[in-house]
Amino acid sequence: MSICSEISLLHVPHWNSAYSVFNDDDDKDSVLLFPELLFSPLSKSLVIKTSVSCDVVSVGEYKVKASLSSTLQNIFDKYGDITSNSKLHSLSTRIYHLETLAEVVIELQSTPLRRLSETRAIEILAIVNDIETAKIRVGWLRSVLEEVLEATRYFDRREMAVMEKKACEHGLMLAKQEMEVSLKKLAEKEKEMNEFREKLMETTGKLGSLEMKRTYLDKRFVFLRSKVEKFQDQSIFNDIL
């Protein structure tokens, strides 16, 4: 059986230095973690106990949970020994912080932004800030988390904007379809109007021709009437004798 660190959370008042915490006889091996962590948003202290039965793997000088070793090794490979300037003297305490950091990284890698709430992002950022107070170099993660937190705040607005955009595009499509129908009807009406104009012009031309003919006939009628009217109903020889 191997020995690993087991972390328990106990509510305690804010202290200015580290103390031993003994709640009962079973807690005599418990040691309060770095006191700066007492000022976390959760207002809880972290207590380390020794227990048995936990698979551990060595990552550098640290024996950590096997499930976290790969992630922690990747962190060390990319950023070096992030605990080199740490104020924590207890190896178990540093291991706890490193395991917590690895768990945070795994959670972030496996959680889509749409499933990460703003509240959870704030909690994770608080955890990272607490780790950073122990002079463990996690600034690279904190800067990313600050961007993630901002993204969670705007995610719902983005989703709303996406829905509004889809509704707008749907309305635009319907409007285009309606316009196409209207333009088709307009083209048909314009065709009818052109045919009507042609017929109207034809009728107007015919009307003009008929009016000219009527004028000619009126003049001719007047002329002819003048020639025969005085002899109408009279003998043409009355004025001779």
TIMIZA-815267 format. One line per 4 residues: number of its first residue (from 0); their letters; for each residue x, y, z of C-alpha. Coordinates in Angstrom, 3 decimals, decimal comma. Layout:
NUM	A	X:Y:Z | ...
end
This chain:
0	MSIC	0,000:0,000:0,000 | 1,318:3,479:-0,833 | 0,890:6,683:1,111 | -0,712:9,759:-0,489
4	SEIS	-2,079:13,091:0,637 | -5,777:13,374:1,418 | -7,249:16,868:1,718 | -10,154:17,759:3,960
8	LLHV	-11,886:21,145:4,312 | -12,657:22,591:7,740 | -14,240:25,944:8,510 | -11,879:27,969:10,687
12	PHWN	-11,479:31,687:11,495 | -8,895:33,787:9,614 | -5,472:33,521:11,253 | -2,283:35,399:10,447
16	SAYS	0,042:32,395:10,702 | -0,087:28,630:10,340 | -1,421:26,507:13,215 | -1,999:22,850:13,908
20	VFND	-5,642:21,826:13,865 | -6,870:18,967:16,035 | -10,594:18,284:16,072 | -10,277:14,836:17,628
24	DDDK	-7,732:12,115:18,257 | -7,771:11,095:14,593 | -6,640:14,576:13,520 | -3,374:14,699:15,463
28	DSVL	-1,393:14,330:12,232 | -3,255:17,213:10,552 | -1,387:20,393:9,616 | -2,951:23,652:8,460
32	LFPE	-1,811:24,639:4,978 | -0,188:27,899:3,999 | -2,093:30,634:5,919 | -2,643:32,877:2,864
36	LLFS	-5,161:30,319:1,617 | -7,381:31,206:4,565 | -8,333:34,358:2,684 | -9,866:32,493:-0,261
40	PLSK	-13,459:33,391:-1,211 | -14,645:30,149:0,348 | -13,205:31,168:3,767 | -11,983:27,636:4,414
44	SLVI	-8,650:26,231:5,502 | -7,026:23,274:3,836 | -5,892:20,458:6,084 | -3,650:17,610:5,027
48	KTSV	-4,064:14,116:6,427 | -2,027:11,043:5,715 | -3,958:8,029:4,544 | -3,295:4,831:2,663
52	SCDV	-4,345:3,257:-0,605 | -3,764:5,756:-3,388 | -1,947:5,109:-6,697 | 0,849:7,636:-7,036
56	VSVG	3,387:8,402:-9,753 | 6,582:10,422:-9,474 | 6,714:13,695:-11,370 | 10,096:15,163:-10,591
60	EYKV	10,461:15,128:-6,825 | 6,708:14,926:-6,283 | 4,601:11,810:-5,879 | 1,172:12,685:-7,235
64	KASL	-1,992:10,835:-8,175 | -1,490:8,738:-11,278 | -4,587:10,269:-12,898 | -2,980:13,728:-12,655
68	SSTL	0,637:12,868:-13,438 | 0,431:13,287:-17,218 | -1,109:16,758:-16,966 | 1,362:17,840:-14,298
72	QNIF	4,288:16,522:-16,338 | 3,083:18,545:-19,347 | 2,954:21,657:-17,146 | 6,505:21,056:-15,913
76	DKYG	7,745:20,368:-19,453 | 6,316:23,645:-20,736 | 6,777:25,993:-17,769 | 9,570:24,345:-15,796
80	DITS	9,487:23,763:-12,036 | 6,725:26,203:-11,135 | 7,345:25,562:-7,411 | 11,010:26,617:-7,450
84	NSKL	10,252:29,956:-5,772 | 7,434:28,679:-3,582 | 7,161:29,789:0,038 | 5,778:26,370:0,951
88	HSLS	8,301:24,216:2,791 | 6,070:21,183:3,237 | 6,395:18,696:0,383 | 2,869:17,413:1,046
92	TRIY	1,491:20,940:0,824 | 3,224:21,586:-2,488 | 1,900:18,263:-3,793 | -1,626:19,283:-2,827
96	HLET	-1,309:22,569:-4,702 | 0,141:20,849:-7,761 | -2,632:18,247:-7,795 | -5,234:20,985:-7,420
100	LAEV	-3,645:22,843:-10,322 | -3,671:19,704:-12,481 | -7,344:19,088:-11,645 | -8,184:22,662:-12,660
104	VIEL	-6,345:22,277:-15,975 | -8,092:18,961:-16,696 | -11,487:20,491:-15,903 | -10,836:23,427:-18,220
108	QSTP	-9,615:21,146:-21,008 | -12,674:18,904:-20,769 | -15,363:21,570:-20,301 | -16,807:23,390:-23,339
112	LRRL	-17,294:27,109:-22,830 | -21,072:26,757:-23,141 | -21,053:24,456:-20,085 | -18,719:26,573:-17,960
116	SETR	-20,774:28,949:-15,845 | -19,532:32,365:-14,822 | -19,789:31,294:-11,160 | -17,555:28,266:-11,724
120	AIEI	-15,045:30,336:-13,696 | -14,842:32,780:-10,762 | -14,287:29,875:-8,339 | -11,497:28,414:-10,477
124	LAIV	-9,835:31,818:-10,807 | -9,993:32,206:-7,009 | -8,309:28,796:-6,583 | -5,536:29,766:-9,003
128	NDIE	-5,070:33,107:-7,238 | -4,760:31,269:-3,911 | -2,129:28,966:-5,392 | -0,279:31,987:-6,750
132	TAKI	-0,104:33,553:-3,274 | 2,133:30,627:-2,320 | 4,606:31,817:-5,007 | 3,785:28,944:-7,328
136	RVGW	4,076:30,262:-10,868 | 0,593:30,020:-12,367 | 0,401:33,427:-14,029 | 0,191:31,683:-17,411
140	LRSV	-3,060:30,026:-16,301 | -4,462:33,065:-14,488 | -4,219:35,230:-17,619 | -6,092:32,595:-19,628
144	LEEV	-8,718:32,242:-16,895 | -9,332:35,987:-16,865 | -10,114:35,794:-20,584 | -12,289:32,704:-20,036
148	LEAT	-14,199:34,487:-17,268 | -14,877:37,419:-19,574 | -15,966:34,985:-22,295 | -18,473:33,293:-19,945
152	RYFD	-19,978:36,703:-19,176 | -20,535:37,373:-22,858 | -21,444:33,822:-23,897 | -25,177:34,196:-23,180
156	RREM	-25,201:37,521:-25,010 | -23,428:35,866:-27,925 | -25,995:33,063:-27,975 | -28,773:35,666:-27,960
160	AVME	-27,027:37,527:-30,778 | -26,769:34,270:-32,753 | -30,505:33,658:-32,300 | -31,312:37,243:-33,304
164	KKAC	-29,041:36,898:-36,338 | -30,778:33,668:-37,374 | -34,181:35,328:-36,964 | -32,959:38,305:-38,986
168	EHGL	-31,611:36,065:-41,752 | -34,908:34,133:-41,817 | -36,843:37,394:-42,068 | -34,478:38,574:-44,793
172	MLAK	-35,029:35,357:-46,747 | -38,822:35,735:-46,477 | -38,585:39,382:-47,530 | -36,487:38,420:-50,571
176	QEME	-39,002:35,738:-51,524 | -41,839:38,231:-51,141 | -39,939:40,749:-53,261 | -39,347:38,139:-55,979
180	VSLK	-43,088:37,397:-56,083 | -43,882:41,122:-56,201 | -41,336:41,714:-58,972 | -42,808:38,839:-60,948
184	KLAE	-46,296:40,293:-60,569 | -44,942:43,725:-61,471 | -43,341:42,298:-64,610 | -46,659:40,732:-65,542
188	KEKE	-48,442:44,024:-64,880 | -45,846:45,915:-66,905 | -46,364:43,482:-69,764 | -50,099:44,049:-69,532
192	MNEF	-49,518:47,810:-69,365 | -47,287:47,692:-72,439 | -49,934:45,730:-74,298 | -52,548:48,211:-73,091
196	REKL	-50,391:51,155:-74,212 | -49,916:49,591:-77,638 | -53,646:49,039:-77,945 | -54,302:52,552:-76,681
200	METT	-51,892:54,030:-79,220 | -53,523:51,979:-81,938 | -56,970:53,146:-80,862 | -55,729:56,736:-80,588
204	GKLG	-54,363:56,551:-84,128 | -57,608:55,100:-85,409 | -59,555:57,791:-83,558 | -57,383:60,505:-85,088
208	SLEM	-57,910:59,117:-88,568 | -61,653:58,931:-88,044 | -61,771:62,507:-86,710 | -59,852:63,754:-89,740
212	KRTY	-62,203:61,853:-92,021 | -65,211:63,283:-90,190 | -63,844:66,807:-90,577 | -63,361:66,212:-94,275
216	LDKR	-66,864:64,785:-94,604 | -68,341:67,715:-92,651 | -66,737:70,186:-95,035 | -67,816:68,175:-98,030
220	FVFL	-71,332:67,938:-96,677 | -71,481:71,712:-96,138 | -70,225:72,318:-99,652 | -72,652:69,907:-101,227
224	RSKV	-75,534:71,210:-99,162 | -74,801:74,736:-100,272 | -75,057:73,634:-103,864 | -78,406:71,930:-103,625
228	EKFQ	-80,197:73,462:-100,649 | -81,752:76,484:-102,427 | -83,341:74,242:-104,974 | -84,691:71,819:-102,468
232	DQSI	-88,489:71,365:-102,721 | -88,691:74,040:-105,473 | -88,932:73,969:-109,182 | -85,640:74,840:-110,656
236	FNDI	-87,354:77,111:-113,214 | -89,358:79,318:-110,850 | -86,937:82,190:-111,112 | -86,585:82,045:-114,860
240	L	-89,977:83,618:-115,708
end
